[in-house]
């Protein structure tokens, strides 16, 4: 513990290592980190090889890592860091370009904790600092909080972490057979989806709708990457597209994705995209999707809340719960940040609280049961 000027003991500040080949960007990131008194810059590096040496010497709590660098680029540096420090939080810093988005998605799927887009088109350095700080500081705090720190420690334990106890159900309900899977995810999402979606079989009988908090250029790259890894077709959402069984739709960045009723008899529901105001500081927002599937499918929804900051999806889960939908939440031990799933669990809305590796098999199990028998009696995790 450190001491302030009056001699009082204060919590140690979070130490951040900045890695970027641009001196201007290193200076800007230093200014951003300095806006928060709980953070400090442990050091800087101009390329990946220097970053590895600095990491060993400085022992930072978190690394801000540029995507494009000479000597050793961000992806290669990330892989080396993960070999040395599997649990160290890493936030990628990417330009809003197609190449930057493509490499960032690959980095997130390869173990980066999160990303921020480098500011562009700002009127001044002060404006760029404010804009970047608004996005970056909450992510640093979430990834280096006491909860996140204990989470990383538990992951390397030789013994399994104790299961998170389920709150007692408010009442016994019968689940409606699911007709659609709706997934909400944020921080840590690309890696989670990279594990979950490729495990769905080609015969999976339902449409899958996903809101991942991410800019527009990034969601297209995410959909394309997953399409190459999955047995099911993965698409970025498009206005008016029919929602068909056996296809996966990822919400387009900066657009809310909703489901609208079928336009004619014997036709499937369709996707609607809009730029209504942000919800929970997000667009797309999980709550928008969940409200719409509740209106179209009623209780015949299998909702899944994965890793992420904040509480987007909580209000939508309340609505779905009351209609008789089934809700799965990722457990704390496998979440990069247990904000979104944790909020659902803490309100007693999750019927199953599962590690990431078990969620796909549970989705398949519940879907198979629903399509071969009568309505399911919910099984509460305990």
C-alpha positions, 0 to 999 in steps of 0.5 A, spaced: 500 500 500 502 507 498 501 513 502 498 519 500 501 526 503 497 526 509 500 519 511 494 515 509 494 508 506 492 508 499 491 502 494 496 501 489 495 504 482 494 500 476 501 500 472 500 500 464 505 499 459 504 502 453 506 499 446 506 503 440 511 505 434 508 512 434 511 517 439 505 521 438 500 515 440 504 513 445 504 521 448 496 521 447 495 514 451 500 517 456 495 523 457 489 518 457 492 514 462 494 520 466 487 522 467 485 517 472 488 518 479 488 510 480 492 509 474 500 510 472 504 509 466 509 503 468 513 505 461 513 505 454 515 501 448 516 502 440 515 495 438 513 488 440 520 486 442 522 492 446 515 490 449 517 483 451 523 486 455 519 491 458 514 487 460 519 482 464 522 488 467 516 492 469 511 487 471 505 491 468 498 490 471 495 491 463 498 492 456 496 497 451 498 494 445 498 497 438 496 492 432 501 495 427 508 495 429 515 494 426 520 489 428 514 485 431 507 486 430 501 486 435 499 479 433 506 476 434 507 480 440 500 478 443 502 470 442 509 471 446 505 475 451 500 470 452 506 464 453 509 468 458 503 471 462 496 467 460 492 472 464 495 479 463 490 483 461 491 486 454 487 491 450 489 492 443 489 499 440 487 499 432 486 504 427 479 504 424 481 501 417 479 494 414 486 492 415 486 494 422 479 491 424 481 484 421 488 484 425 484 486 431 479 481 430 484 475 430 487 478 436 481 478 440 480 471 438 487 469 440 487 472 447 487 479 447 482 482 452 479 488 449 480 493 444 480 501 443 479 504 436 485 510 435 481 517 435 481 520 428 478 526 425 478 530 432 479 537 432 485 537 437 489 533 442 485 535 448 478 532 444 482 526 442 484 525 449 477 526 452 474 521 446 479 516 448 479 516 455 471 515 455 472 509 452 479 506 454 479 508 462 472 504 463 475 498 460 482 498 464 478 499 470 474 493 469 479 488 466 484 490 472 478 490 478 479 486 484 474 481 481 478 481 475 484 480 479 481 474 483 478 471 477 485 470 473 488 467 479 482 462 480 483 460 473 490 457 474 488 454 481 490 447 481 483 445 484 477 447 480 473 454 482 467 453 487 461 453 483 457 460 483 450 458 487 444 459 483 439 464 486 433 460 488 427 461 483 422 466 484 417 460 482 417 454 478 416 455 470 415 450 464 420 453 459 417 453 452 420 450 446 425 454 443 424 457 436 430 462 436 437 463 440 439 470 442 446 471 444 448 478 448 456 479 449 461 484 449 468 484 453 471 478 451 466 476 446 470 474 440 474 469 443 468 466 447 464 466 440 470 463 437 469 457 442 462 457 442 459 457 435 464 453 431 461 447 436 454 448 433 453 442 428 451 443 421 444 440 423 442 445 428 435 447 427 434 454 430 436 461 427 442 464 432 442 472 433 448 475 436 449 482 439 456 483 440 458 490 442 463 493 436 464 498 431 461 497 424 467 495 420 469 490 426 462 486 426 463 485 418 470 482 419 468 478 425 462 475 421 467 473 416 472 470 420 466 466 424 463 464 417 470 460 415 470 457 422 463 454 423 458 449 420 453 454 420 452 460 415 454 466 419 452 473 416 452 480 418 445 482 419 442 486 413 435 490 413 429 486 411 433 479 411 429 473 413 431 469 419 432 462 417 433 456 421 441 454 421 443 461 420 447 465 425 446 473 424 451 478 428 448 485 429 451 490 425 456 495 428 452 502 430 445 499 428 440 496 433 438 489 430 431 487 432 426 482 429 420 483 426 414 479 425 413 475 418 411 479 413 406 474 410 403 467 412 408 461 411 414 466 411 419 467 417 420 473 421 425 478 418 431 483 421 430 490 422 436 495 423 435 502 426 440 507 429 435 509 434 439 512 440 444 508 444 441 504 450 446 502 456 451 506 452 451 501 446 448 501 439 447 495 437 444 493 444 442 487 447 436 489 450 433 492 443 434 485 440 431 481 446 425 485 447 424 484 439 425 477 440 420 477 446 415 480 441 415 475 436 417 469 439 414 470 446 417 465 451 420 460 445 427 463 446 433 461 448 437 467 451 444 466 452 448 472 456 456 471 455 462 475 458 462 483 458 462 490 461 456 493 464 448 490 464 446 490 457 441 485 456 439 485 463 432 488 462 431 484 456 432 478 460 427 480 465 422 480 459 424 474 457 423 470 464 416 473 465 414 470 458 417 463 460 424 463 456 430 459 458 436 464 460 443 461 460 449 465 463 456 464 463 460 463 469 464 468 473 470 463 472 470 463 464 468 470 463 473 476 461 469 481 465 463 478 469 458 484 468 453 482 463 452 475 465 453 477 473 447 482 473 443 477 470 445 471 475 444 476 481 437 478 479 435 470 479 434 470 472 439 465 469 436 458 469 443 455 468 450 458 470 455 455 466 463 455 464 464 457 456 466 450 454 459 447 456 454 452 453 454 450 446 453 443 449 447 445 453 444 449 447 444 443 443 441 439 449 435 444 450 434 444 443 434 437 441 429 436 447 425 441 445 424 438 438 423 431 440 418 432 446 414 436 450 415 443 454 421 442 459 421 443 466 427 448 468 433 445 471 436 450 476 443 450 477 445 449 484 
